[in-house]
């Protein structure tokens, strides 16, 4: 689980602007996110997974 107290101010702003399901997944992830770039890549990949799960075809 992520400790948001370890996030930089920039990381917190980025995190707070993520969709709620992605925020929840990031918060509970057992990965080391040390900087904004690693957080952004991780969140982008999660967002793709969540978006893909909600799409419906024709």
JOHU-V49224 format. One record per helix or strand of 2 or more residues. SS is the DSSP state (A for helix, B for strand). FROM is the first residue (numbers start at 1). LEN is the number of residues. If there is no record, write none. Layout:
SS_FROM_LEN / SS_FROM_LEN
This chain:
A_4_3 / A_9_8 / A_20_9 / A_36_19
